[in-house]
């Protein structure tokens, strides 16, 4: 269910769940080797701007180091995610506050900081 504040883009908010079978795939993306299964987010929430078509996306684990991105998953309503992938961080920053966007590079819709303006 989308959530919004008047005058700001709505956040999708669709919920999902990452099955335990995908945790090893998430951990293989952490080349530093310091991640543990408890570091993987399994309770998912689509943080993209509200949308009626396309996949829902959620971050499942941050990757250590600068410019490394994060591990994300995607799913369609009524289905569990079946894949995970490492994606670079969105390079956009708020021109007024320098707050970075918390989404992945090339994401559709508004930047995360635009939901809070």
C-alpha beads as a LAMMPS data file, in Angstrom:
LAMMPS data file: protein, C-alpha beads

117 atoms
116 bonds

1 atom types
1 bond types

-500.0 500.0 xlo xhi
-500.0 500.0 ylo yhi
-500.0 500.0 zlo zhi

Masses

1 110.0

Atoms # bond

1 1 1 0.000 0.000 0.000
2 1 1 1.559 3.331 -1.040
3 1 1 2.365 5.814 1.698
4 1 1 2.767 9.522 1.066
5 1 1 2.758 13.021 2.450
6 1 1 0.882 15.693 0.474
7 1 1 3.143 17.238 -2.161
8 1 1 5.665 14.381 -2.070
9 1 1 5.883 11.259 -4.226
10 1 1 4.300 8.203 -2.593
11 1 1 6.466 5.237 -1.594
12 1 1 5.223 1.883 -2.910
13 1 1 5.592 -0.061 0.353
14 1 1 4.654 -3.483 -1.118
15 1 1 5.784 -6.149 1.327
16 1 1 7.616 -9.337 0.475
17 1 1 9.763 -12.004 2.069
18 1 1 13.178 -13.359 1.073
19 1 1 13.186 -17.118 1.547
20 1 1 16.128 -18.653 3.420
21 1 1 17.157 -20.525 0.245
22 1 1 18.457 -17.216 -1.194
23 1 1 20.627 -16.244 1.786
24 1 1 23.736 -18.111 0.504
25 1 1 23.384 -16.270 -2.831
26 1 1 23.263 -12.942 -0.991
27 1 1 26.367 -13.780 1.025
28 1 1 28.415 -14.669 -2.095
29 1 1 28.236 -10.996 -3.112
30 1 1 30.202 -9.963 -0.023
31 1 1 33.781 -10.508 -1.189
32 1 1 35.084 -9.183 2.139
33 1 1 33.630 -12.328 3.719
34 1 1 32.506 -10.661 6.933
35 1 1 28.748 -11.062 6.403
36 1 1 26.656 -13.617 8.235
37 1 1 23.121 -14.901 7.528
38 1 1 21.759 -12.529 10.200
39 1 1 23.022 -9.582 8.111
40 1 1 20.535 -10.407 5.349
41 1 1 17.183 -8.591 5.471
42 1 1 14.394 -11.093 4.821
43 1 1 11.376 -8.890 5.616
44 1 1 11.126 -6.812 2.457
45 1 1 9.445 -3.522 1.599
46 1 1 9.536 -1.910 -1.830
47 1 1 11.070 1.537 -1.369
48 1 1 10.511 2.765 -4.917
49 1 1 8.018 5.449 -5.814
50 1 1 4.488 4.004 -5.939
51 1 1 3.956 2.085 -9.175
52 1 1 1.245 -0.045 -10.751
53 1 1 3.453 -1.988 -13.156
54 1 1 6.835 -3.651 -12.937
55 1 1 8.704 -5.420 -10.192
56 1 1 9.019 -4.413 -6.560
57 1 1 12.579 -3.896 -5.268
58 1 1 14.155 -4.077 -1.818
59 1 1 17.665 -3.849 -0.424
60 1 1 18.671 -7.071 1.332
61 1 1 22.264 -6.313 2.377
62 1 1 24.710 -3.415 2.244
63 1 1 28.145 -4.219 0.837
64 1 1 31.240 -2.969 2.702
65 1 1 33.446 -0.250 1.319
66 1 1 32.959 2.821 -0.828
67 1 1 31.346 2.503 -4.249
68 1 1 30.435 -1.158 -3.729
69 1 1 26.645 -0.811 -3.823
70 1 1 24.325 -3.273 -2.149
71 1 1 22.536 -6.551 -2.755
72 1 1 18.939 -6.119 -3.915
73 1 1 16.098 -8.427 -4.792
74 1 1 12.910 -7.995 -6.791
75 1 1 9.538 -9.703 -6.918
76 1 1 6.055 -9.403 -8.305
77 1 1 2.971 -9.144 -6.110
78 1 1 1.901 -12.529 -4.808
79 1 1 5.283 -14.172 -5.439
80 1 1 8.513 -14.584 -3.514
81 1 1 11.773 -13.184 -4.895
82 1 1 13.774 -15.752 -6.870
83 1 1 17.023 -13.861 -7.485
84 1 1 19.385 -11.389 -5.861
85 1 1 21.879 -9.082 -7.516
86 1 1 24.509 -6.558 -6.510
87 1 1 23.649 -3.098 -7.796
88 1 1 25.578 0.149 -7.563
89 1 1 24.114 2.933 -5.441
90 1 1 22.176 5.735 -7.110
91 1 1 24.664 8.593 -7.557
92 1 1 22.077 11.340 -7.039
93 1 1 22.185 13.652 -4.034
94 1 1 19.723 16.257 -2.846
95 1 1 20.932 19.582 -4.252
96 1 1 19.883 21.412 -1.055
97 1 1 21.136 19.056 1.679
98 1 1 23.586 16.701 -0.123
99 1 1 21.586 13.740 1.266
100 1 1 22.280 10.744 -0.998
101 1 1 19.557 8.708 -2.663
102 1 1 19.185 5.320 -0.955
103 1 1 18.041 3.473 -4.091
104 1 1 20.072 1.624 -6.732
105 1 1 21.569 3.261 -9.815
106 1 1 19.024 3.613 -12.617
107 1 1 15.984 3.063 -10.385
108 1 1 12.602 4.190 -11.713
109 1 1 10.678 7.006 -10.064
110 1 1 11.638 9.577 -7.463
111 1 1 14.854 9.586 -5.444
112 1 1 14.505 8.527 -1.807
113 1 1 15.263 12.031 -0.503
114 1 1 12.362 13.400 -2.563
115 1 1 9.946 11.359 -0.420
116 1 1 11.079 13.336 2.659
117 1 1 11.126 16.900 1.287

Bonds

1 1 1 2
2 1 2 3
3 1 3 4
4 1 4 5
5 1 5 6
6 1 6 7
7 1 7 8
8 1 8 9
9 1 9 10
10 1 10 11
11 1 11 12
12 1 12 13
13 1 13 14
14 1 14 15
15 1 15 16
16 1 16 17
17 1 17 18
18 1 18 19
19 1 19 20
20 1 20 21
21 1 21 22
22 1 22 23
23 1 23 24
24 1 24 25
25 1 25 26
26 1 26 27
27 1 27 28
28 1 28 29
29 1 29 30
30 1 30 31
31 1 31 32
32 1 32 33
33 1 33 34
34 1 34 35
35 1 35 36
36 1 36 37
37 1 37 38
38 1 38 39
39 1 39 40
40 1 40 41
41 1 41 42
42 1 42 43
43 1 43 44
44 1 44 45
45 1 45 46
46 1 46 47
47 1 47 48
48 1 48 49
49 1 49 50
50 1 50 51
51 1 51 52
52 1 52 53
53 1 53 54
54 1 54 55
55 1 55 56
56 1 56 57
57 1 57 58
58 1 58 59
59 1 59 60
60 1 60 61
61 1 61 62
62 1 62 63
63 1 63 64
64 1 64 65
65 1 65 66
66 1 66 67
67 1 67 68
68 1 68 69
69 1 69 70
70 1 70 71
71 1 71 72
72 1 72 73
73 1 73 74
74 1 74 75
75 1 75 76
76 1 76 77
77 1 77 78
78 1 78 79
79 1 79 80
80 1 80 81
81 1 81 82
82 1 82 83
83 1 83 84
84 1 84 85
85 1 85 86
86 1 86 87
87 1 87 88
88 1 88 89
89 1 89 90
90 1 90 91
91 1 91 92
92 1 92 93
93 1 93 94
94 1 94 95
95 1 95 96
96 1 96 97
97 1 97 98
98 1 98 99
99 1 99 100
100 1 100 101
101 1 101 102
102 1 102 103
103 1 103 104
104 1 104 105
105 1 105 106
106 1 106 107
107 1 107 108
108 1 108 109
109 1 109 110
110 1 110 111
111 1 111 112
112 1 112 113
113 1 113 114
114 1 114 115
115 1 115 116
116 1 116 117
